[in-house]
Amino acid sequence: MASVSLQQIVKRYDQTPVVHGVDLDIADGEFMVFVGPSGCGKSTLLRMIAGLEDISGGTLHIGGALANDIAPAQRKLAMVFQSYALYPHMTVYENMAFALKLAGRKPAEVVAAVERAATILQIAPLLKRRPKELSGGQRQRVAIGRAIVRTPEVFLFDEPLSNLDASLRVQMRVEISRLHQELKTTMIYVTHDQVEAMTLGQRIAVFNAGRIEQVGTPHALYNHPANLFVAGFLGTPKMNFIAGEIIATSAGHASVLLPGGAVVDVDAGGSERGPQRGDRVTLGVRAEHLSIVDGAGDGANTIDVGIGHVEYLGDQSIVYTTLAGAGEMIAVKRAAEALPLRAGDLTRIHLPPSRCLLFDAGGRALARGPTHA
């Protein structure tokens, strides 16, 4: 196993920079996920770690050794791609054994390595089949097995589940997580799917336009996003954002005037920079933290909304509402068995002060809110 350290890593194509001075330390045995939208530089950075792309600037250390000029084959890495890239004329066994045979490993060692990997991945009964006889999930297991037999110090995964259907992606996420627990090898996993990132990563690096916006555990990123981009990227549906203005502050609290005239209180304790009266801010709150209240409530921290659309998802519904007098769209998650709502209905939404976040005019977090386990 090995740690990976990136210091001011830069990538340019001609004179166009696409990765801008990335600093990141990945611990020995850690499962790190790179997540972000298409074109944000996450796969390019992974390929630089693998040696498939030249590093334009900065230093890369693998296992404590400078790796900038080390040939890819000498970096003790194994990479699994989105494309399975299996040899169609070879059996599963032959595909997994191919690299070991090229390396001159003894036949007994090859057999032992392939059988061990096949057992870990639960594909031992498939060793005599050819790729065309396998499902998509089975082919991806073979591709991962081909990497395992090389006993690398670091595994690199480049969107390996993108070609699978939804149910297989869930199954393979469990398999990859179990694989990491068993092998305890450093893994770096690239995806644009925030669900994969949240369910797999011990830590997540959120990328945007060639830069890392924030690094942290899934819990920290979800509950304490550093800025609007991270807050909006993680979570389904995305976090609700409402423009507002700070009209009063007190110890640990801020009052925010929203479009339409409603005023809500927000817990602002623990802020990196406290909100000030007159600040133009964005209030952020997740759909699952909102609740629809009936007329019996006292109205504290509630806003009037109109029902626009309701999505029924079986165990829950997502209610899309419009802030009265402003047109701001606000999504609310609620139990599916709750009283039905119809488009055109008027109702009120409660915003818990401890669950509301504030972001300044530059998109930086002002109030992170408390930690919820």
N, C-alpha and C positions, 0 to 999 in steps of 0.2 A: 504494500500500500504506500501511497505517497501524498504529500500535501501539494497544492498548486498555488503559486503566488504570482499575481499580475501587478506590475508597477508601471503606471503611466503608459499603458498599451495603446498604440495608435495604429490605424490602418488607413492608407491612402491608395486610391486608384488614380494614377497620374497625379494631379495636384488636388484631387477632390477627397477630403477626409470623410470616412464613413464610420470610424470608431475613434472617439475623442478622449484619449488619456484615461483609460479605465484602470482603476485600482481595486483589487479584490484579493482576499486571502481565503483559500478553501482548505479546511483542515483535513488531515489524514483520516480517511474513513467516512467523510461527510457526504451526504447526498445534497448537492447544490443544484437548484433549478434556475436556468435563465429563461425569463418569460417577457414577452412584449409583442407588439403588433408586427406584421410583416414589414421587412425593411429596416428594422431598428438596430441591426448589427449583431444580434445574439448568435446566429449561425456563423457569421464571419469570425467572431471571436472564438467560437468553438473550433473552427477550422485552423485558426492560428495556434491554438493550444495543441492541436493534432499535428501541426507542421504542414498542413495542406495549403496554407496561405502564408506568405511572408509577413513578418512583423515590420511595419514601417518605422516604429519608434517604441521605446520602452523596453522592459525586461520581463521575461517569463522564466520562472523557476519551477521545476518539477522535482519533488523529493529533495529540495534544497539545492539542486544543481541548476546552473544557468542552462536553459534549453533553447535559446533563440536560434542557434546554429546547429543544433543536433538534428540529424536526419529523422524523418517520421518513424521509420522502422526501428530506430534506436531509442525512442522515447518511452518504451514500455507502456504504451497505451493501446486500447482497443476501441474501435468506433462502430456504432450501430446506426445505420442510416434510415431515412424514411423509406427508401427503396430496399427491398430485401436483398437484391443482388445475389441471388443463389444461382449456382451453375445448374441449368435445367437437365443436363445429361447425367448428373451425378446423384447418387442417393443422399439421403440426409446424413448418413455416416460419412460418406466421402466429402460432402460439403464441409462438415465440421472438422474433419481430419486434414483437409487439404493444406492449410497453413503449417500445421505441425510436420507434415511429411516434407514440405519444401524446406523447413528449417533443419531437416536431417534428424528428427527425433526418432528414437528406437520404436519399432512396431508395438512392443508391449506398453510403452509410455503413451503412444498415440491411442491405443485401445482404452487404457485406463482413463485418460483425460476425456475422451469422447463419452465414455459410459458414465463418468461422474457428472459431466455437464448435462447429459440427457436425463439422468435421474433427477437432478436439481430442477430441471425445466419440465419434468414429467412428459418427455417425448421419447422415452426408451422404446416403446412399441412401434415407433415410426421410423427407426433408423434405416430400414431397408426400402422405404418409399422414396419416390422422386418428388420434387417440388410441385409438379402439376397435380399430384394426388393429395395435396395438403390444403387446408383452409388458410385464410389470411392470418389468423392468430397462430396457427401451427408454423407457418413460414416465418413469422416474426420471432417465434421461439427458437427456430433453427438459426436465424441470423444472430440472435443473442448468444446461443450456444457456441457458435463459431468464434465469438469474442471471448467467451468464458474459458475455452480450452487453452487459450494463450496465456492464462493467468496474468493479466496485465496489472499494473499498479494503479491505473486510473481507467475507468470506463467513460466513454463519451457517447451520449445518445443525441442524435439530431432528429427531432420530431418522429420518433419511431412508430407512433401509433396513428399517425394522420391518415393512413390508408385503410384503417379498420372501421367497421361500423360501431355504433354507440355501445352496444352490449359487449362487444369484444374489447373495446377500449377500457371499459370498467374492469373486465376480467384481467386484462394485461396490466393495468395499473396495480392491481393486487399482486400479480406475479412479480412485477419489477420491484415492488416494495419488499416482498418476501425475499427476493433474490439479494437485495442489499443487506437485509438483516442477517442472511446466512453467510454471504461472502465477506461482509464488512469492508468492502473495497470502496475507495473514493469514486464517486459517480457525479458526473456533470451532465445535466439533462436539459436540452433546449426544447421549448414548446411555445406556441402562441396561445395555447388553451389554458386559461386561468384555473380551470377545475383540475387539470393534470398538475399544475404547479402547486396548488393548495393541498392536494391529497398526497403528493409524492415527496415534496421537498422538506428537508429539515430546515434549510434556509432557502430563500428566494431572492434573486437579484432581478429587479424590474427594470427593463431597458426601454429607452425611448430616444429615437434619433441619434443612435450611436453613443449614448451615455447611460450610466446607471442612475436611475432616479432614487432608488432606496434598496437596501439589503436588510433582510430580517427574517424571522420565523413567520410562517403563515399567519399565526395569531397576531403578531405584532403588526404586520402589514395590513391586515384586514381591519383591526381595531384602531391602529394608530398610524394611518398613512401620512407620509411627510408632505404630500402636496396633492393638488387636484387630480393630476394624472394617475397617480397610484390609487387614490380613492375611487376614481371612476373606472379604472381598468379591472380591479378585483371585485367580484361580486356579481350575482345575477338575480334580478335585474341590477343594473349599475346603480351606484349611490345617487340619491336625489340631491340636486343642487338648486338652491334658491338664493337669488341675489338679495342683499339686505344692507342695513346700516346700523352700527352700534350707536344706541342713543343713551345708554347708561351702563356703568360698571360699578361693581362692588366686590368685596372680598370673595374671589372664587366664582363670580357670576358675571354675565353680560346680558343685557337686554338688546334684542335685535328687532329692528323695524323691518317687516317684510313688505313686498308689493301688495297693494290692497289695504294696507293700514294695520294688519295684525302685528302684535308684538309677542315675541316668545323669549323666554329666559333660557340661557345655555350655561352649563357648568364649564367654567374656563380655568379651573385649577390645573396646575401642572403644565401650563403653556410654556413653550420655548420663548415666546414673546407675547406678553399679554395684550389683549385687544384694548383699544383706546376709543373714547367717545368720538364720534364723527367718522370713524374708519368705515370705508366701504368694504364689505366682506361677502363671502359666499358661505351660506350655511349648508352643511352636508349631513344627511341622515339616511340610513339604509332602510329599505322597504320593510324588512322584518322587525324593525324597531318601532315602527309606527302602528297605531291602532285607530280604528274607526270607532267613534263614541256616539252614543245616542243623546237625545235631548235631556236626559236626566243628569248629565255631567255638569260640573260647575264652570266649565269653560276655560280653566287654567291651562295655559300652554296649548291651546287648540286653535286650529285655523279652519275657516269655511272652505269647502271644496265642492266641485260638481263631479259626478261620476261620468267618465268618458267611455271606458271600455273595461270589461272583466274577462280575464283568462282563467278558465277552469283547468287545473292540472292534476286532478284526482285527490291528492291529500291536502291541497291548498289551492287558493285562488290568488291571482295578482290583480289588484284593482288599480286601474290607471285613472287618476283624478286630475282636475284642473283647479289651481288656486284661484279663488273668487277674486275678480277684479284685476287679475294680472296675467292669466293664461299660462302660468308655470305648470308643467306636467310633473305630477308626484305619484310614484308607484307605492302601493301598500300591499304587503303579503298578509293574508289572513287564512284561518282554518276554512277548509272547503265547506264544512257543515254549518258555518255561521249563517245568519240570516242573509238571504240573497239580496244583491244590489243590482239595480238596472241602470243602463245608460240614461242620463238625464236627471237622476236623483241628486238631491243636495244633501250633504252630510258634513260632519266635522272630523278632523284628524287630530289626535293627540301626539305631540312631539316630546318625548322624555328628555329633560334637560341634560341628563348624564350620557345620553346617546347622540347628542348633536355635536358636530364638529364645525369649527370655523376656519376659513382660509382667507388670507389677505388678498389684496388686489393683484399681487404677483403669483397667486396660487399656492403659497406656502401655508402649512398648517399653523394656526394660532392656538387652537384649543384641541388637544388630542383626546381628552376624555379619560375616564378611569380604565383600568385593566379589568376585563371580564374573562374569567377562565372558561 
